[in-house]
């Protein structure tokens, strides 16, 4: 049934439909609507789950680690500083191979204190062993969240479903909310491959010597690779039931494109319009939307981008002292392809600043008019500012 | 589903998993500090002359175990109903809770428990020792004598009490007015003393030589004859009609001989007797004027009593001393001289001298002199020195070849209070028991060993090696309480008769409180040094080293796994745990 709902509600509906057993979360703007809605579901009985109130995000994830170890389906949601506070336990979750699903609402890190969208919070956790899926709209968010449970449980790795603050989390759109029966067909009850069992007591996560540690890390790496292979299977299965399909990456008009813009999140939708306009004017331009950031679909990306003349990556994030993070990853993916196109890295929309079609067109023009990028990071729309520290 | 299972089986899953129990890792070997359950002594129980186990009484009340709480009082004091009403509750003055918000209303709870026992006709179950062969005569059935008889009977002795008056009770019967102590309460508590085998013979005034006769019949005598006679003012006119002494006045009321008053009655004195007289005069329709030669803050009467008296309309003239009384028409004229303060006496009270100038004359209808009391007979008084004379904290023991005589009650106590009289009777009983069982040399060491904290109050339960004797004598201070576990809560207000009603009746001023209020009040108690099974240690121990069991405190520490982190001791709200350095031998 189609309903006009927020991105946050789309997440909550998906969690309800996934029949999650344990939710533990600590509220933080702009994630709050997700957990508020879930807490309503728990109290009105539409979701038969325990909602654990905790005193911090660190505890929220710690509680889920315990719950997931006992073999139940678990969910949390957070944002920005909250995710940063979870950092230690993000590593623990993947190391312990627990299929916890999290909704991560991209929000800028402070100071300066800022509640608007910015991808640096989730991208800074790229090495924690979590699968990361960046969503573009409400429908994709709902569908991806349902799929996330299946993916996580198949590879025994945690999944982060990432959505932009406000542009997605607080924006109302028509979203098709599937029937419970259909979701049940897609997502069977969780059958853990290991769990705490009082009849067969054991301890997880104990001391591991240099003799075995590497093998354990490699096993996680293999799990990540498996996720890359399994995601298309999950998409097929999903499309078979719901007649909708998403993908790890989505090329738009890329076949003959000379310049390809690379985006993630809600900027993608704006970019789709630009591409359509430019194509009408005969410009050979394409768009590559990246949804799956971890594991990074290197092969698929190479296939799309390597033939282009130029690549322009739009990053709503920044790694200080380096460049935009998607740009780094794209460069790394291409560097071993002989004669690969130059990669322009654009920084735009940090801290929730709007990335309009004009901004994107400017990026396209700048890419078109330059042979090679002058810098690894090109900041878009910077204003002249005065040093505030020395104000008397 | 099949597909999912199939796919899942392909995914590598290599994780650390151990089937070894961690019990093999005896983390107790890391310990250099050792926590230990050690109950300690609450300051209230130390300042109570009767050494009542107040922290425990409050805890039992909180748990709704009113009978157990009442019996806990009875272990140390046969007069909960009396003391819940007339005691000046020094316990509340040292209550650690006062540093947090307000002291626990201990006396209100004592009164509540006595009332509850009365209403439910509880039969106390207080431990009594096996009968012993000695018999003891107690002379004087006041609170001191009756307490001695009570504790001696609990210790297994045969006790006879000889009382000169027609009814037992002493000052409780004849001195304290019924608005403070209803007769029924006193009678019931005396009846309970009789029920454990004490024989009280009333209407048997003794003369000095009777001591010799009794000395032959009994193995020991306890003499607590109290202050039976008021001191004279020693001024002209004292013999006039309309002038009487405080003790006779109060006795007259208790005997039902007192008629209505009208006009102004002067009350000379500043002790509790003077206050009782003045408040009684108000109830009899008169106007009471207390004349005191020093200031209000120097009065020996208990502050709360003075406050109530003034509230009821008693007037107070400070720094006035009576000079003479004369007839003036149908009334009396009292001449008083102003006094001035010149320095401070050794006891901290003002040192006074008469002022120059003409005395002031006050018209009065009657005068009651309550400036102090003394023993009725010189032989009631204990000897000062001499061979075999042992000065104990609340008694004087005269041990001679001809017989053993212990003096107690008001005549041996610095502070004349019912609780001190109880203390004196208890000390006499314990001293005699030590003497009979282990000889005269054992008296002082055995008394020293049963004091609450550093003393001087003595505990019967500690003396008889009850559970309380396991506690440390360390007196808990406020700093040692983890106040984070308590919330501010105002002290219960003792409900009282309206002032208007008080002036018309000898009915009891203090009213009862409900069980709900009592429990709420006792919940305020820190139970300093006592374990109330709050389970903080159990919940906080990171090593699960606090084990529940059926021992007294319901728990013990498993030292195989206790790392000595000390969290249990810090999180114990009441200081019932102690943290000590491990005494590892060299090379351990």
Interface residues (C-beta under 8 A of the other chain):
Chain A: X96 X97 X150 X153 X154 X155 X156 X188 X191 X193 X194 X201 X202 X203 X204 X205 X206 X207 X208 X212 X215 X216 X218 X219 X222 X223 X226 X230 X233 X237
Chain B: X1 X3 X4 X5 X7 X8 X10 X11 X12 X13 X14 X15 X16 X17 X18 X19 X20 X21 X22
